[in-house]
Amino acid sequence: MFEVFKTYIETRVSITAAEIDQIRAVSTVKKLRKKQYLLQEGDVWGFHAFVTRGCLRTYTIDDKGLEHIIYFATENWWIGDRASLFSGKPATFNIDAVEDAELVLINKANFEMLRAHIPAFNAMIGDILEKGMAAMQNRINSTISFTAEQKYQQFLDKYPDMALRIPQHMIASYLGITPETLSRVRRQAKP
């Protein structure tokens, strides 16, 4: 599993074998079965998590018991509750496996040490954070501005692989629409 993470790093930045060894030394591999939690609401999250295999989702459950999915992560994506990680307060999100999954985890202290001691790693993380902020702005805009049809089409355009791997009711939750609305949109979109 670490090899997937190593390849991910090496395709983004120039890094030495010794630096990779430093990263490997503080990394932990975790396997999850489908539906197994990585994080439950109320627990404190203390890791940076990189997905090497599988699919996970980040979500909340409202007072009516409805799930609201805010994020999916598949291979070569990062996942976690950043607010809990940086504040040390209990998580407001749940994270579980949509499929069997494997991850590389680095605890907060070790992650910050790597950023401080490996300039290439720090540059890579800075780039990821900038792109993540832009993606979050675009997601918020589409959530509040787009029709159900536009949201679904954007999801298909941006994540064609995910659309095949994720159950339709979860896609509907992610898009902020009901499963019935998604079914109607999908029927109307077929030629």
N, C-alpha and C positions, 0 to 999 in steps of 0.2 A: 504493500500500500504506500509506503513512504516513497517508493520509486515514482509513483504518479505525481506526488507533490514535488519531488526533486525535478522531474521533467517540466512541470508547470513553472517552477522558479527559473530554471535554466533557459526556457523559451522567452522569458520576460526581461531578464537582466544577466549581466556577466558576473559570474560568481565563482569563487575558487572551490576546490574540493574540500579544503580545510573549513571553509565557511559552511558548506553543505553538511559536513560532519558535525559542526556546532549546532546546526538546526536539527539534525537527526537526533543528537544527544538529548535534546529537551522536548522532543516530540513523542506523543503517545498515540498509539493506534487504537481505534475503537470500532467495534462492529455492532450494528443494530439490526434486529429483525424487523420486518414489516410491522408497522403499528407500535413499535417500541419507542418509548420516549428518550430523547436526548436531554430535554429540559422540561420541567413542569412549572406552571405558574406558581409563584410563591417561593421557589428555590432561588438561591443566588447563583448567577452564572459567572464562571471565572475563567473561561477559555476563549481562544480564537480557534474556530473549527473549520477545516477544509475538507470538502467532500471529494473522496477519491473514487467512490462507486455508489450508485443508487440515487435516490431522490428523497429529500426531506421537505417538510413544510413548517412554517412559523405561523401561528394563529392564536386567536383569543376565542373565548366562549362568552357570549353575552348573558344577561340575566334570564333570557328566554331559552337558553340552551343552544343558540345558533352559533355555528362556527364562522369566524371571519378570518380568512387566510390572507396574510399580508405578503408572504414571500415563499417562493419555492427555490430550492437549491439542488442542482444536479452536479455531475462530475465537473470538477475544476471551479466550483463556486464556494464561497465562504458562507457560513451561517452562524447565528448566535443572537443573543439578546444584548445589544450594545449598551442600552441604558443600564441594565443590571451589571454588566461587565465593568463599566466605568464608574458607576455610583456605589457599587457594593450592596445595593438594595435588592429586595426580592424581585424576581422576574415577573413581568406582566404577560409574557407570552409562553405558549407551549411550543415545543419543537418535537416532532416525531417523524418516523420513517414512513414514507409513502410506499417505498420498496425496501428490500434488504439493502443495507448501506454500510459503507466503510468510510471512516473519517480519520484525519490526522488532527490531534488536539495539541495546542500549546497553551500552557497557563499564562495568565496575564503578565506576571513578573518576568517569566522567561521570554515572552514575546517582546516586551519592552527592552529587555537586555539585548535581544537579537537586533532590534531596530537601532539601538545605541551603538552596537559594536560592528554591525555589518552594513555599511552605507548602501550597498546595492539592494539589500533586503528592505531597508528603510525607504529607499526610492520606490521600490515596487509597491510597498504598502501605501505610500502616499498617492501613487497613481491609481491604485484600486479604490481608495477612499474618495478621490475626486470623481472617478467614473461612477461610483456608487451614489454619490450625492446628486449627480446629474440624472441618473436613472430614477432616483427617488422623486426628484422634481417632476420628471416626465410622467411617472406613474400617478402622482397626486393630480396632476393636470388632467390626465385621461380619465381618472376616476370621477372627477367632479365635472368634466366638460363633455365627455363622449357619450354617445348613445350606446345601448347594449350591443348593437351591430358593430359599431366602430371599435368598442372595447374588445369584442371577440376577434374581429379581423386583425387588430393590432397584436393580440396575443398569438394568433396563428402566424403572423408575419415574423414576430420577434422570436418566438419559441416553438417552431414547428415540431421539434423532437419531443418537447414536453407535452404538447397537445396529444400526442399518441401514447404517452406513458401515464398521464394523470387522469384519474376518474373525472367524468364530466361534472359531478356534483361539487368536486373540489375546484375545478376551473370556474364554475359559476360563483362559488364563494369568493375566490380570488378576484373575480371581475366585479363583485358587488351586486350580482343579479341573482334571481332565483333559478333553480334548476329548470323550472318550467319555461322561463324566459329564454334560457340558453337553448333548450330543445327547440323552441319556436325559431330562434335566430338560426340555428343550424339547419332546420328544415327549409327555411326561406333562402338560405345561402346555396343549397344544392341545386344544380341545374335541372 
